[in-house]
């Protein structure tokens, strides 16, 4: 039985898709070991999978980021916060992640390691010759961020002569802005194995692994003619079930009034004045039904108007089929779940990868990017009115849903890694294509 180690950063948007992969591979008779934080021990063991804990700086709980990363909430969104996260949240975890992986590889016969994109403890392993280590597969749980001549990370795709010049300038700008993160991560890797990264960190995340699986369809990614040869788009990793109980009131929603579903995510939900509260305020007098989730955050101080309901957690699978507009801070998985359901959206995100997700929402025509993480009540109200009034948004979202419908991401993932398991060697670039 082939042995696959699933290595997941203990953050919901990282762990959940990797756990879905783990369960699917186990159902197809692969031996699975899951390496992640203690907060997910019960979930892994309940699925009947072998669990190995992360320790030290790699073992944290982002529900309590004020304890683990007390400075984070005061860091300016955008490049400063991305730099902080790459250094402190993900970079500092590298030594403990690598140590745990090395113990597994040394003690057991491991055929493949599959890790989420930012589980960077795989890097010291990848510095070794391929014949001396298992195959390593990285999984894209955020938008595709490898630099490309046809795409600006800030303004999107443009292959006109002027656009190519601007793209090159913007690509250099993002590499320069994040050079401190590249240097920091290189220092951590060098301390583990004596070698450093060769180029910009975001490029290395994609080109260094033997195989890179992007968890979306190419229809929701900027068009690029030239991709690294190891990259495969397998489709969105949409959960087939969730553990959240569906409230009974969902069935009593008025079908004559549009439902606006609202979330501020599960990580950037420490200050509901950023999105959730202004959205509730802006929609209070609108002829809509607002359904909001706090994503596990403390919503005790949130003012809930008469036309709204607020839950601590809410099943996306239960509410999205009834939703006319999804208002979000741009979480990659949540956005893709909405698009899978054909729901147009409004995205307002400034932290983590959310501005890049929001840019793809606007580019695809499936929704509106408010280009801020702190929109006003009026901005949100006006955007909801636009989505409801202009049919093109729903039409584009439904077309995206059709593109998603044809992608069985779990089965495509299995098909993509099988050559590695058969041959114990990296798949050659010419063998790779979009699944």
Long-range contacts (C-beta under 8 A, 24 or more apart in sequence): 1-29, 1-30, 1-31, 2-30, 2-31, 2-111, 2-112, 2-421, 3-30, 3-31, 3-32, 3-33, 3-108, 3-109, 3-110, 3-111, 3-112, 4-30, 4-31, 4-32, 4-33, 4-110, 4-111, 4-112, 4-113, 4-114, 4-417, 5-32, 5-33, 5-34, 5-35, 5-101, 5-104, 5-110, 5-112, 5-113, 5-114, 5-134, 6-32, 6-33, 6-34, 6-35, 6-36, 6-114, 6-115, 7-35, 7-36, 7-97, 7-101, 7-113, 7-114, 7-115, 7-116, 7-119, 7-121, 7-122, 8-34, 8-35, 8-36, 8-40, 8-115, 8-116, 8-119, 9-36, 9-37, 9-90, 9-93, 9-116, 9-118, 9-119, 10-36, 10-37, 10-38, 10-39, 10-40, 10-54, 10-58, 10-59, 10-60, 10-61, 10-62, 11-62, 11-267, 12-62, 12-266, 12-267, 13-141, 13-142, 13-266, 13-267, 13-331, 13-332, 13-333, 14-116, 14-117, 14-118, 14-119, 14-141, 15-40, 15-116, 16-237, 16-239, 16-333, 17-116, 17-139, 17-141, 17-215, 17-237, 17-333, 18-114, 18-115, 18-116, 18-139, 18-141, 19-43, 19-44, 19-47, 20-237, 20-239, 20-240, 20-410, 21-114, 21-139, 21-237, 21-410, 21-413, 22-47, 22-49, 23-47, 23-49, 24-410, 24-411, 24-413, 24-414, 25-414, 28-414, 33-104, 33-108, 33-110, 35-97, 35-100, 35-101, 35-104, 37-61, 39-63, 52-100, 52-104, 53-100, 54-93, 54-96, 54-97, 54-100, 55-96, 55-100, 56-95, 56-96, 57-92, 57-93, 57-95, 57-96, 58-93, 58-96, 58-97, 58-100, 58-121, 59-96, 60-89, 62-266, 62-267, 63-266, 63-296, 65-267, 65-270, 66-270, 73-270, 73-271, 77-350, 77-351, 77-373, 78-350, 78-355, 79-174, 79-177, 79-178, 81-351, 81-352, 82-178, 82-181, 82-352, 83-177, 83-178, 83-180, 83-181, 85-352, 86-178, 86-181, 86-184, 86-185, 86-201, 87-180, 87-181, 87-184, 87-185, 90-118, 90-120, 90-185, 91-120, 91-181, 91-184, 91-185, 91-188, 92-188, 93-119, 93-120, 93-121, 94-120, 94-121, 94-123, 94-124, 94-185, 94-188, 94-189, 94-192, 95-121, 95-188, 95-191, 95-192, 96-121, 97-121, 97-122, 98-122, 98-123, 98-124, 98-125, 98-192, 98-193, 101-125, 105-133, 105-134, 110-134, 111-135, 111-420, 111-421, 111-424, 112-136, 112-137, 112-417, 112-420, 112-421, 113-137, 114-138, 114-139, 114-417, 115-139, 116-141, 117-141, 117-142, 117-205, 118-142, 118-205, 120-185, 120-188, 120-189, 120-205, 122-209, 123-185, 123-189, 123-192, 123-197, 123-204, 123-208, 124-189, 124-192, 124-193, 124-195, 126-208, 126-209, 127-189, 127-193, 127-195, 128-193, 130-210, 130-425, 130-426, 135-210, 135-211, 135-417, 135-420, 135-421, 135-424, 135-425, 135-426, 136-209, 136-210, 136-211, 137-209, 137-210, 137-211, 137-212, 137-213, 137-416, 137-417, 137-420, 138-205, 138-206, 138-208, 138-209, 138-211, 138-212, 138-213, 139-212, 139-213, 139-214, 139-215, 140-206, 140-212, 140-213, 140-214, 140-215, 140-216, 141-215, 141-237, 141-332, 141-333, 142-332, 142-352, 142-353, 142-356, 142-357, 143-216, 143-221, 143-332, 143-353, 143-356, 143-357, 143-360, 144-206, 144-214, 144-216, 144-221, 144-222, 144-224, 144-231, 145-202, 145-205, 145-206, 145-353, 145-356, 146-202, 146-203, 146-205, 146-206, 146-207, 146-228, 146-231, 147-171, 147-174, 147-175, 147-200, 147-202, 147-203, 148-222, 148-224, 148-226, 148-227, 149-226, 150-222, 150-223, 150-224, 150-225, 150-226, 151-222, 151-224, 153-356, 156-222, 156-359, 156-363, 157-222, 157-223, 157-224, 157-363, 174-202, 175-200, 175-202, 178-202, 206-230, 206-231, 210-420, 210-426, 210-427, 211-416, 211-417, 211-420, 211-426, 211-427, 211-432, 213-413, 213-416, 215-409, 216-332, 216-336, 217-403, 217-404, 217-407, 218-434, 219-364, 219-400, 219-403, 219-404, 220-336, 220-339, 220-360, 220-364, 220-400, 220-403, 221-360, 222-360, 222-363, 228-429, 229-428, 229-429, 229-430, 229-432, 230-426, 230-427, 230-429, 230-432, 231-432, 232-412, 232-416, 232-432, 232-433, 232-434, 232-435, 233-434, 233-435, 234-407, 234-409, 234-412, 234-413, 234-416, 234-435, 235-404, 235-407, 235-408, 235-409, 235-412, 235-435, 236-333, 236-336, 236-337, 236-339, 236-340, 236-404, 236-407, 236-409, 237-333, 237-336, 237-409, 237-410, 238-336, 238-337, 238-340, 238-404, 238-409, 239-316, 239-317, 239-337, 241-317, 242-315, 242-316, 242-317, 244-313, 244-314, 244-315, 245-315, 246-315, 246-318, 247-311, 247-314, 249-309, 250-291, 250-318, 250-319, 250-322, 253-289, 253-291, 253-322, 254-289, 257-287, 257-288, 257-289, 258-287, 258-288, 258-289, 258-324, 258-325, 258-388, 259-288, 259-289, 259-290, 259-291, 259-319, 259-322, 259-323, 259-324, 259-325, 260-288, 260-289, 260-290, 260-291, 260-323, 260-324, 260-325, 260-326, 260-327, 260-384, 261-291, 261-292, 261-319, 261-320, 261-323, 261-325, 261-326, 261-327, 261-338, 261-343, 262-290, 262-291, 262-292, 262-293, 262-326, 262-327, 262-328, 263-292, 263-293, 263-295, 263-314, 263-326, 263-327, 263-328, 263-329, 263-331, 263-334, 264-294, 264-295, 264-297, 264-328, 264-329, 265-295, 265-328, 265-329, 265-330, 265-331, 265-334, 266-295, 266-296, 266-297, 266-331, 267-331, 267-351, 267-352, 268-329, 268-349, 268-351, 268-352, 268-354, 268-373, 269-294, 269-295, 269-296, 269-297, 270-297, 272-297, 272-299, 272-301, 272-302, 273-374, 274-329, 274-373, 274-374, 275-327, 275-329, 275-348, 275-373, 275-374, 275-375, 275-380, 276-302, 277-302, 277-303, 278-374, 278-375, 278-376, 278-377, 278-380, 279-327, 279-375, 279-377, 279-380, 280-304, 280-305, 280-308, 280-310, 281-305, 281-377, 282-376, 282-377, 282-378, 282-379, 282-380, 282-381, 282-384, 283-307, 283-308, 283-380, 283-381, 283-384, 284-308, 286-381, 286-384, 286-385, 288-324, 288-325, 288-384, 288-388, 291-319, 291-323, 324-387, 324-388, 325-384, 325-387, 325-388, 326-367, 327-380, 327-383, 327-384, 329-354, 329-373, 330-354, 330-355, 330-357, 330-358, 330-361, 331-357, 332-357, 335-361, 336-404, 338-397, 339-366, 339-397, 339-400, 339-401, 339-404, 340-401, 340-404, 340-405, 341-401, 342-394, 342-397, 342-398, 342-400, 342-401, 343-394, 343-397, 344-387, 344-393, 344-394, 344-396, 344-397, 345-387, 345-397, 346-370, 346-380, 346-383, 346-384, 346-387, 348-372, 348-373, 348-374, 348-375, 348-379, 348-380, 349-373, 350-374, 364-396, 364-400, 365-392, 365-393, 365-396, 366-393, 366-396, 366-397, 366-400, 367-393, 367-397, 368-393
